[in-house]
Amino acid sequence: MKNVQISQELFVALLHYHLSGENEYEEIIEQGLEQKLDAMLRHELYAQYKTAPTEEQREQARQEAVQKGKLYGALGLVCGCGAVLLLI
């Protein structure tokens, strides 16, 4: 299993929520976890795109990422030469 890093703000909010029972941190925790999950998904889609063994498979992976709305826009822009400009 891989390690996942979270922000100090999210970590402290999780501590307050679980150890002190302070419910006002629910929204911060939810937003932080959603942002982390989105970042992990963007990374996975980018890795699939970059490690595809053939140009055809790379294009297929890029198209899948575009359809999921992650590579184009949220993750980066793919220019005509195939380079990816990261916007993370």
Secondary structure by P-SEA (a helix, b strand, c coil): cbbbbbcaaaaaaaaaaaccccccaaaaaaaaaaaaaaaaaaaaaaaaaaacccaaaaaaaaaaaaaacccccccccccccccccccc
